[in-house]
Each structure stands twice: as C-alpha cells, then as structure tokens.
Amino acid sequence: MAAELDPVLHNRSAWDSQADEGNEWTVPVSSDVVERARHGEWSVVLIGYEPVDRHWFPVEMTGVRVLALAAGGGQQGPVLAATGAVVTVFDNSPRQLERDEEVAARDKLTLRTVLGDMRDLSVFEDASFDLILHPVSNVFCPDLAPVWTECFRVLRPGGALLAGFINPDTYIFDAEALDARGEFVVRHALPYSDLTHLTATERERAFGPHAPLEYSHSMADQLGGQLAAGFVITGFAEARHQASPTSQYMPGYFATRAVKPA
C-alpha cells in the first residue's frame, strides 16, 4: 500500500488540511508586521523561531528577486515583499498559497504564487532569482538532489540559497513515546521515512489523520548535496526545537547560506 501512495499528492492534501486547521506555520502575519517591514524593521525565520541573520541577506532588498521555496503560509513571502523585494512564493499546497494571496490583497503587496513540487522548478528560467529562501520544508520531500540542482539552476551567479532543515538525529526516537510521554525510546535506523518505518495505523495514531509525510535526510544529503550541486557554503546556524523534549540535549534544526559562484 505504501508503494502506491504519491508523497506529493498526499502532502498537498495534508498541508491543505493543516492550513484549514490553523497550524501555526499557516497563520498569516499581521498588517502591523507588514507595515514595519515597509519601514525596514523586519525578520523572517528559516529554523524554529530564530530570525535569520540579516547579514545573510543583501543590504538593500528593493528589487531583489526572491524565490520563497516551499514557503507558503502568508509569512516569509509577504514580509520580504514589503521590503521591496520581487517575491515569488512556490509551494505544494494551494491553501498555503492562498494565505500569501490573502495577505497581499489585504496589505496591497505585489507577489506571485506558483503551485508545484520543490524538486521541479522547470516553470522558471535559468538565473531567474537573486535569492532563494527555503525554510524547514525539505523534510517533506523524499529526495533532495533534484531540489539542490534546481535551486542552483534558477539562481543567478552570485545568488544565495538560505535553507533550513531538521537535525536527522531526532528521527531515531519513537515519536509517539517522545511526544506523548517525553520518553526517549530509540527505535528507528536512519535514514527515516514515515512510509517505511511506520504502518499507516501508527502514523495516524502518532501524528493524526492529516499529517504530512516526513523523511529524515543525512547531513551528506543536506550539506554534501548542496556542494555537489555546485554551491559554496558560506554560513551555518543551528536552533533548538523548543516544542520537543530533544531541545534539552541537542539542536533540532540547522540552516545554511550557500552561494552560487559568480
């Protein structure tokens, strides 16, 4: 049965449901946040709740062509649009993209939304963007090599990719025991996949009926994959997963700044 499940279609439906249910990453920013961004007071997140280092961005954002990759939800995209950037939000969930469109209409912002799989950016020409913001979302993608290859292709020479991802080590633990009882039960060999490591019944019991499928990815796939695509990594950050008991012991997230050589 698992082999018949299309992860893209499943996660599209799952994130549509998450948006309808008010998942915190689907709640649009307020008009006040947008207005402050218009006046230079802004931040966005890649990992957890930590603002991205402003040094990772161009000093002047006006006119910067930004791809908010797998970043729907009415949060990062509208904030960057309010700075004067030319923003395209690309996401697998129509409901998530609707959140960005709602904020744009409400606050008179200009941004573009595009529906699709993060592994296929063929709708965009080579060197279409100056900056890609890719918050923690490749955890919902089965394979990363196409993501990095496509990011490299659509960035202009000298452009930067800002990417966030989950610490793969967190996936060794039984999620139900960890989340429900705070117990650290080592269960899973890595790399982890919801499809191969859990039954459908276990997935629903642990995460609910509308949960997206998740996949751990090795550091070789995350960092090595970016390097193999041609990027040069110029920045690295980490953050705790504050909602998880693992935050007592290790970072839950990592972020990279990678540049396409000029």
VOBA-1610 file (N, C-alpha, C; in pm, whole numbers, padded with zeros to 5 digits, always signed):
BEGIN
Met+00083-00121+00000Met+00000+00000+00000Met+00086+00126+00000Ala+00195+00123+00082Ala+00282+00239+00091Ala+00340+00276-00044Ala+00372+00173-00125Ala+00433+00199-00254Ala+00338+00272-00347Glu+00207+00262-00325Glu+00109+00324-00413Glu+00081+00469-00374Leu+00127+00510-00258Leu+00097+00644-00209Leu+00189+00746-00276Asp+00131+00847-00337Asp+00208+00954-00400Asp+00240+01059-00294Pro+00368+01074-00258Pro+00401+01166-00148Pro+00368+01312-00179Val+00377+01352-00305Val+00346+01490-00339Val+00197+01518-00321Leu+00114+01430-00375Leu-00031+01449-00361Leu-00076+01433-00217His-00017+01337-00147His-00053+01319-00006His-00020+01444+00074Asn+00102+01496+00056Asn+00142+01613+00135Asn+00070+01739+00092Arg+00028+01746-00033Arg-00054+01860-00076Arg-00185+01862+00002Ser-00251+01746+00006Ser-00376+01736+00080Ser-00354+01760+00229Ala-00244+01705+00281Ala-00215+01718+00424Ala-00193+01864+00463Trp-00116+01938+00382Trp-00091+02077+00417Trp-00213+02165+00392Asp-00297+02128+00296Asp-00424+02198+00282Asp-00505+02183+00411Ser-00505+02061+00465Ser-00577+02037+00591Ser-00513+02111+00707Gln-00379+02113+00712Gln-00310+02186+00818Gln-00348+02334+00815Ala-00357+02390+00694Ala-00395+02530+00680Ala-00538+02553+00729Asp-00627+02462+00694Asp-00767+02474+00737Asp-00780+02462+00889Glu-00688+02385+00950Glu-00693+02363+01094Glu-00614+02467+01173Gly-00544+02556+01104Gly-00475+02665+01173Gly-00339+02631+01229Asn-00269+02534+01169Asn-00130+02508+01207Asn-00054+02642+01213Glu+00034+02657+01313Glu+00098+02786+01334Glu+00177+02836+01213Trp+00224+02742+01127Trp+00301+02782+01009Trp+00211+02813+00890Thr+00080+02818+00916Thr-00016+02855+00811Thr-00093+02982+00848Val-00056+03044+00959Val-00125+03164+01006Val-00053+03287+00952Pro-00118+03367+00870Pro-00051+03481+00807Pro-00003+03586+00908Val+00100+03659+00868Val+00147+03770+00951Val+00043+03881+00954Ser+00052+03963+01056Ser-00044+04073+01071Ser-00006+04191+00982Ser-00101+04280+00964Ser-00075+04403+00889Ser+00032+04487+00957Asp+00040+04480+01089Asp+00141+04555+01163Asp+00281+04506+01127Val+00298+04373+01115Val+00427+04317+01076Val+00465+04365+00936Val+00368+04365+00846Val+00393+04410+00709Val+00431+04557+00707Glu+00361+04638+00784Glu+00389+04782+00785Glu+00529+04810+00840Arg+00568+04739+00944Arg+00703+04758+00999Arg+00807+04717+00895Ala+00780+04610+00821Ala+00875+04566+00718Ala+00890+04673+00610Arg+00784+04742+00578Arg+00791+04850+00479Arg+00887+04961+00523His+00905+04973+00654His+00991+05079+00708His+01125+05024+00756Gly+01161+04903+00710Gly+01294+04849+00737Gly+01307+04767+00862Glu+01198+04747+00936Glu+01203+04668+01058Glu+01142+04530+01029Trp+01225+04434+00996Trp+01170+04305+00955Trp+01266+04191+00989Ser+01209+04071+00994Ser+01286+03947+01007Ser+01201+03833+00956Val+01266+03726+00914Val+01198+03603+00875Val+01272+03487+00939Val+01208+03371+00942Val+01270+03254+01004Val+01297+03146+00900Leu+01404+03073+00924Leu+01435+02951+00850Leu+01418+02829+00939Ile+01457+02844+01066Ile+01460+02731+01159Ile+01401+02773+01293Gly+01305+02694+01342Gly+01242+02726+01469Gly+01184+02867+01466Tyr+01212+02942+01573Tyr+01162+03079+01583Tyr+01276+03180+01576Glu+01393+03135+01531Glu+01510+03221+01528Glu+01511+03308+01401Pro+01517+03440+01416Pro+01528+03525+01296Pro+01658+03494+01221Val+01650+03495+01089Val+01769+03473+01008Val+01862+03594+01024Asp+01990+03566+01036Asp+02091+03671+01043Asp+02074+03765+00924Arg+02055+03894+00950Arg+02033+03990+00841Arg+02155+03999+00749His+02272+03962+00798His+02391+03961+00714His+02382+03856+00603Trp+02289+03762+00617Trp+02270+03661+00513Trp+02193+03717+00393Phe+02134+03835+00408Phe+02055+03898+00303Phe+02133+04014+00240Pro+02094+04054+00120Pro+02151+04177+00064Pro+02121+04296+00155Val+02209+04394+00157Val+02188+04513+00238Val+02062+04585+00193Glu+02043+04596+00064Glu+01924+04662+00007Glu+01837+04556-00060Met+01712+04543-00014Met+01624+04439-00065Met+01538+04486-00182Thr+01526+04614-00204Thr+01442+04664-00313Thr+01487+04607-00447Gly+01396+04542-00515Gly+01425+04486-00647Gly+01491+04350-00646Val+01527+04298-00530Val+01589+04165-00523Val+01485+04060-00560Arg+01518+03975-00654Arg+01426+03871-00699Arg+01437+03751-00606Val+01331+03727-00528Val+01332+03624-00423Val+01238+03511-00460Leu+01287+03389-00445Leu+01202+03270-00453Leu+01185+03215-00312Ala+01063+03221-00258Ala+01031+03161-00129Ala+00988+03017-00158Leu+01084+02926-00146Leu+01067+02789-00194Leu+01005+02699-00088Ala+00890+02639-00122Ala+00815+02556-00028Ala+00790+02635+00099Ala+00749+02761+00081Ala+00739+02856+00192Ala+00606+02929+00193Gly+00498+02862+00153Gly+00367+02923+00161Gly+00322+02937+00304Gly+00212+03010+00324Gly+00157+03027+00457Gly+00136+03171+00498Gly+00170+03264+00409Gly+00144+03404+00440Gly+00238+03463+00542Gln+00360+03412+00550Gln+00455+03460+00649Gln+00579+03522+00585Gln+00676+03440+00543Gln+00801+03495+00489Gln+00779+03575+00361Gly+00700+03521+00269Gly+00681+03586+00140Gly+00630+03728+00151Pro+00520+03752+00222Pro+00470+03888+00236Pro+00567+03984+00305Val+00638+03936+00407Val+00736+04022+00476Val+00843+04067+00378Leu+00896+03973+00298Leu+01000+04010+00203Leu+00945+04100+00093Ala+00822+04078+00052Ala+00760+04166-00048Ala+00748+04307+00007Ala+00721+04320+00136Ala+00706+04451+00198Ala+00839+04526+00205Thr+00951+04454+00196Thr+01083+04520+00197Thr+01115+04581+00061Gly+01034+04548-00039Gly+01061+04595-00175Gly+01114+04488-00267Ala+01133+04366-00213Ala+01180+04255-00297Ala+01070+04212-00394Val+01112+04152-00505Val+01019+04097-00604Val+01005+03948-00571Val+00893+03911-00509Val+00881+03781-00445Val+00791+03686-00524Thr+00840+03563-00539Thr+00760+03452-00589Thr+00753+03346-00479Val+00633+03309-00439Val+00614+03204-00339Val+00576+03076-00412Phe+00656+02972-00393Phe+00636+02843-00459Phe+00605+02740-00351Asp+00493+02669-00366Asp+00454+02574-00261Asp+00370+02464-00323Asn+00364+02351-00251Asn+00288+02234-00296Asn+00142+02239-00254Ser+00106+02335-00167Ser-00028+02341-00111Ser-00105+02463-00160Pro-00216+02444-00230Pro-00298+02559-00271Pro-00345+02644-00155Arg-00382+02580-00043Arg-00430+02655+00073Arg-00318+02743+00130Gln-00196+02690+00132Gln-00085+02770+00180Gln-00061+02892+00091Leu-00069+02871-00038Leu-00052+02983-00131Leu-00164+03084-00116Glu-00284+03037-00085Glu-00395+03129-00062Glu-00366+03223+00055Arg-00294+03175+00155Arg-00260+03260+00269Arg-00174+03379+00222Asp-00077+03351+00134Asp+00006+03459+00082Asp-00076+03557-00002Glu-00167+03501-00081Glu-00251+03587-00165Glu-00343+03673-00078Glu-00391+03618+00032Glu-00477+03693+00123Glu-00403+03813+00182Val-00279+03790+00226Val-00201+03899+00285Val-00169+04004+00179Ala-00135+03958+00059Ala-00103+04051-00049Ala-00222+04141-00081Ala-00341+04082-00085Ala-00461+04161-00113Ala-00492+04255+00003Arg-00480+04204+00123Arg-00513+04284+00242Arg-00423+04407+00256Asp-00293+04386+00232Asp-00194+04491+00258Asp-00137+04553+00131Lys-00203+04524+00019Lys-00164+04586-00110Lys-00016+04559-00142Leu+00020+04432-00135Leu+00155+04387-00170Leu+00152+04323-00308Thr+00265+04325-00375Thr+00279+04256-00502Thr+00366+04133-00482Leu+00309+04018-00504Leu+00386+03893-00504Leu+00317+03793-00595Arg+00394+03694-00639Arg+00343+03591-00729Arg+00340+03458-00654Thr+00237+03377-00676Thr+00231+03244-00616Thr+00230+03139-00727Val+00304+03030-00704Val+00314+02921-00802Val+00301+02788-00727Leu+00215+02702-00778Leu+00193+02569-00720Leu+00287+02467-00784Gly+00351+02383-00701Gly+00435+02280-00758Gly+00519+02205-00656Asp+00591+02106-00706Asp+00680+02020-00629Asp+00818+02085-00625Met+00877+02097-00507Met+01006+02167-00491Met+01118+02103-00572Arg+01101+01980-00618Arg+01203+01914-00699Arg+01198+01953-00846Asp+01092+02024-00885Asp+01072+02059-01026Asp+01041+02208-01037Leu+01142+02286-01072Leu+01126+02430-01088Leu+01130+02469-01236Ser+01090+02377-01321Ser+01100+02398-01466Ser+01016+02515-01516Val+00922+02561-01435Val+00842+02678-01473Val+00928+02805-01475Phe+01045+02800-01410Phe+01133+02915-01404Phe+01253+02898-01497Glu+01295+03006-01560Glu+01413+03003-01646Glu+01540+03003-01562Asp+01651+02969-01625Asp+01781+02975-01559Asp+01806+03118-01508Ala+01874+03125-01392Ala+01916+03254-01336Ala+01800+03351-01316Ser+01685+03299-01275Ser+01566+03384-01256Ser+01566+03460-01124Phe+01646+03415-01026Phe+01637+03471-00891Phe+01774+03511-00837Asp+01769+03610-00747Asp+01890+03655-00676Asp+01904+03585-00542Leu+01793+03541-00486Leu+01791+03483-00351Leu+01681+03378-00342Ile+01714+03265-00280Ile+01613+03163-00250Ile+01605+03147-00100Leu+01484+03159-00045Leu+01458+03132+00096Leu+01383+03000+00105His+01446+02902+00168His+01392+02765+00172His+01385+02719+00318Pro+01280+02761+00391Pro+01270+02724+00533Pro+01247+02576+00549Val+01246+02529+00674Val+01236+02386+00701Val+01116+02327+00627Ser+01141+02264+00514Ser+01035+02204+00435Ser+01083+02084+00355Asn+01216+02068+00337Asn+01258+01951+00260Asn+01243+01822+00340Val+01202+01835+00468Val+01166+01717+00546Val+01043+01648+00485Phe+00968+01717+00401Phe+00850+01660+00336Phe+00880+01610+00195Cys+01007+01606+00159Cys+01049+01567+00024Cys+01127+01436+00029Pro+01094+01338-00055Pro+01162+01208-00048Pro+01309+01212-00087Asp+01348+01299-00180Asp+01487+01302-00226Asp+01529+01446-00252Leu+01650+01479-00211Leu+01693+01618-00211Leu+01777+01659-00331Ala+01845+01566-00396Ala+01936+01605-00505Ala+01868+01693-00609Pro+01745+01660-00653Pro+01680+01748-00752Pro+01651+01888-00697Val+01625+01898-00568Val+01597+02029-00508Val+01720+02119-00520Trp+01836+02066-00481Trp+01958+02147-00486Trp+01998+02179-00630Thr+01981+02082-00719Thr+02016+02105-00860Thr+01930+02215-00920Glu+01801+02211-00891Glu+01709+02312-00944Glu+01735+02449-00882Cys+01764+02451-00752Cys+01796+02578-00688Cys+01918+02641-00754Phe+02019+02560-00779Phe+02141+02612-00843Phe+02110+02668-00981Arg+02026+02599-01055Arg+01995+02641-01192Arg+01922+02774-01195Val+01823+02792-01106Val+01739+02912-01116Val+01800+03033-01046Leu+01910+03014-00973Leu+01979+03127-00912Leu+02074+03191-01013Arg+02088+03321-01007Arg+02189+03388-01088Arg+02327+03362-01027Pro+02433+03370-01103Pro+02568+03362-01046Pro+02586+03469-00939Gly+02636+03429-00825Gly+02649+03520-00712Gly+02528+03522-00621Gly+02419+03455-00662Gly+02299+03449-00580Gly+02315+03354-00463Ala+02227+03367-00364Ala+02239+03289-00241Ala+02115+03204-00214Leu+02137+03086-00160Leu+02033+02995-00113Leu+02039+02989+00038Leu+01930+03027+00105Leu+01920+03017+00250Leu+01824+02902+00281Ala+01877+02795+00340Ala+01798+02673+00359Ala+01799+02629+00504Gly+01684+02586+00552Gly+01673+02530+00686Gly+01630+02385+00679Phe+01677+02304+00775Phe+01639+02163+00776Phe+01648+02105+00916Ile+01586+01990+00934Ile+01578+01926+01065Ile+01702+01840+01091Asn+01750+01844+01214Asn+01859+01756+01256Asn+01814+01611+01238Pro+01878+01534+01150Pro+01830+01398+01124Pro+01835+01307+01247Asp+01921+01337+01342Asp+01933+01251+01460Asp+01805+01245+01541Thr+01719+01347+01529Thr+01595+01346+01607Thr+01502+01232+01565Tyr+01524+01179+01446Tyr+01433+01074+01395Tyr+01465+00934+01447Ile+01568+00919+01527Ile+01594+00785+01581Ile+01493+00748+01688Phe+01424+00848+01744Phe+01335+00822+01857Phe+01192+00789+01812Asp+01126+00706+01890Asp+00985+00676+01869Asp+00905+00803+01897Ala+00840+00858+01795Ala+00774+00988+01808Ala+00659+00983+01907Glu+00584+00874+01908Glu+00469+00866+01997Glu+00512+00868+02143Ala+00616+00793+02176Ala+00666+00790+02313Ala+00726+00925+02352Leu+00794+00989+02258Leu+00859+01116+02286Leu+00758+01228+02306Asp+00664+01239+02214Asp+00569+01350+02220Asp+00463+01332+02327Ala+00418+01209+02346Ala+00309+01186+02442Ala+00358+01175+02586Arg+00478+01115+02603Arg+00524+01088+02740Arg+00662+01145+02771Gly+00725+01206+02674Gly+00858+01259+02697Gly+00964+01152+02716Glu+00936+01032+02663Glu+01030+00920+02678Glu+01119+00909+02554Phe+01249+00894+02577Phe+01344+00881+02467Phe+01365+00732+02437Val+01284+00681+02345Val+01291+00541+02306Val+01357+00533+02169Val+01478+00479+02163Val+01547+00466+02035Val+01482+00353+01957Arg+01431+00387+01838Arg+01356+00288+01760Arg+01401+00278+01615His+01434+00391+01552His+01448+00393+01407His+01594+00404+01361Ala+01628+00321+01264Ala+01755+00338+01194Ala+01738+00449+01092Leu+01845+00522+01067Leu+01842+00631+00970Leu+01899+00586+00836Pro+01853+00640+00725Pro+01755+00747+00712Pro+01613+00699+00739Tyr+01534+00787+00793Tyr+01397+00756+00835Tyr+01297+00802+00730Ser+01187+00728+00718Ser+01073+00769+00636Ser+00945+00723+00704Asp+00845+00811+00709Asp+00715+00772+00765Asp+00657+00651+00691Leu+00688+00640+00562Leu+00631+00533+00482Leu+00693+00397+00511Thr+00821+00395+00540Thr+00891+00267+00557Thr+00910+00228+00704His+00903+00324+00794His+00931+00295+00935His+00806+00282+01021Leu+00690+00325+00969Leu+00566+00318+01043Leu+00456+00259+00956Thr+00362+00191+01019Thr+00242+00148+00948Thr+00148+00268+00938Ala+00049+00256+00850Ala-00050+00364+00836Ala-00121+00390+00969Thr-00149+00284+01043Thr-00216+00298+01173Thr-00127+00371+01272Glu+00002+00336+01274Glu+00095+00404+01363Glu+00109+00551+01327Arg+00114+00581+01199Arg+00126+00720+01156Arg+00008+00803+01205Glu-00112+00749+01186Glu-00231+00824+01226Glu-00238+00839+01377Arg-00203+00734+01450Arg-00209+00741+01596Arg-00107+00841+01650Ala+00011+00844+01590Ala+00117+00931+01640Ala+00100+01076+01597Phe+00056+01098+01473Phe+00058+01232+01417Phe-00079+01287+01378Gly-00182+01202+01379Gly-00315+01247+01341Gly-00346+01213+01196Pro-00473+01227+01157Pro-00516+01183+01024Pro-00471+01275+00910His-00430+01398+00941His-00397+01493+00835His-00250+01534+00838Ala-00166+01445+00886Ala-00023+01479+00897Ala+00049+01456+00764Pro+00137+01549+00724Pro+00219+01525+00605Pro+00323+01417+00632Leu+00366+01352+00526Leu+00473+01252+00537Leu+00606+01322+00557Glu+00690+01266+00645Glu+00821+01323+00671Glu+00931+01222+00639Tyr+01048+01277+00605Tyr+01165+01197+00572Tyr+01287+01262+00637Ser+01368+01182+00706Ser+01496+01238+00751Ser+01592+01236+00633His+01686+01328+00635His+01790+01329+00532His+01925+01345+00600Ser+02022+01271+00554Ser+02154+01276+00615Ser+02219+01412+00593Met+02321+01440+00675Met+02398+01563+00653Met+02469+01556+00519Ala+02502+01436+00475Ala+02564+01422+00342Ala+02466+01466+00234Asp+02338+01433+00251Asp+02238+01475+00152Asp+02209+01625+00161Gln+02214+01679+00283Gln+02186+01821+00301Gln+02307+01906+00260Leu+02417+01890+00331Leu+02535+01971+00303Leu+02608+01923+00178Gly+02632+01791+00174Gly+02701+01736+00058Gly+02622+01755-00069Gly+02489+01750-00060Gly+02405+01769-00177Gly+02417+01910-00232Gln+02423+02009-00144Gln+02441+02146-00191Gln+02577+02164-00257Leu+02679+02105-00197Leu+02813+02115-00254Leu+02820+02046-00390Ala+02757+01929-00399Ala+02758+01854-00525Ala+02686+01930-00636Ala+02584+02007-00599Ala+02511+02086-00698Ala+02593+02205-00748Gly+02701+02239-00676Gly+02788+02349-00719Gly+02795+02465-00623Phe+02718+02460-00514Phe+02716+02570-00418Phe+02843+02575-00333Val+02872+02692-00282Val+02975+02714-00181Val+02903+02758-00054Ile+02919+02683+00054Ile+02850+02715+00178Ile+02927+02823+00253Thr+02860+02934+00281Thr+02925+03049+00344Thr+02871+03081+00483Gly+02768+03009+00527Gly+02712+03035+00659Gly+02644+02911+00714Phe+02644+02897+00847Phe+02582+02782+00912Phe+02526+02827+01046Ala+02406+02779+01080Ala+02343+02815+01207Ala+02265+02695+01259Glu+02232+02698+01387Glu+02151+02591+01446Glu+02053+02652+01546Ala+01947+02576+01577Ala+01848+02622+01674Ala+01786+02501+01743Arg+01739+02522+01863Arg+01670+02417+01938Arg+01526+02404+01887His+01475+02282+01896His+01334+02257+01864His+01258+02271+01996Gln+01214+02394+02024Gln+01161+02424+02156Gln+01038+02343+02193Ala+00964+02295+02095Ala+00842+02219+02124Ala+00871+02072+02151Ser+00996+02030+02140Ser+01031+01890+02156Ser+01121+01868+02278Pro+01104+01755+02347Pro+01195+01723+02458Pro+01341+01712+02415Thr+01366+01691+02285Thr+01504+01682+02238Thr+01580+01812+02257Ser+01507+01923+02277Ser+01574+02054+02292Ser+01662+02059+02416Gln+01641+01967+02511Gln+01725+01962+02630Gln+01867+01915+02598Tyr+01881+01846+02485Tyr+02006+01776+02460Tyr+02078+01812+02331Met+02006+01861+02230Met+02072+01885+02102Met+01990+01981+02018Pro+02054+02046+01920Pro+01977+02131+01829Pro+01881+02047+01746Gly+01766+02103+01718Gly+01669+02034+01634Gly+01672+02076+01490Tyr+01738+02191+01464Tyr+01739+02247+01329Tyr+01879+02298+01293Phe+01907+02296+01164Phe+02026+02358+01110Phe+01985+02448+00992Ala+02068+02546+00963Ala+02045+02634+00847Ala+02177+02662+00778Thr+02171+02677+00647Thr+02290+02707+00569Thr+02265+02828+00480Arg+02372+02901+00455Arg+02374+03001+00349Arg+02473+02952+00245Ala+02427+02932+00123Ala+02511+02879+00017Ala+02503+02971-00105Val+02616+02991-00168Val+02625+03086-00280Val+02660+03013-00409Lys+02594+03053-00517Lys+02631+03004-00650Lys+02748+03089-00700Pro+02863+03029-00726Pro+02981+03108-00765Pro+02952+03195-00887Ala+03008+03315-00884Ala+02988+03409-00995Ala+03072+03365-01116
//
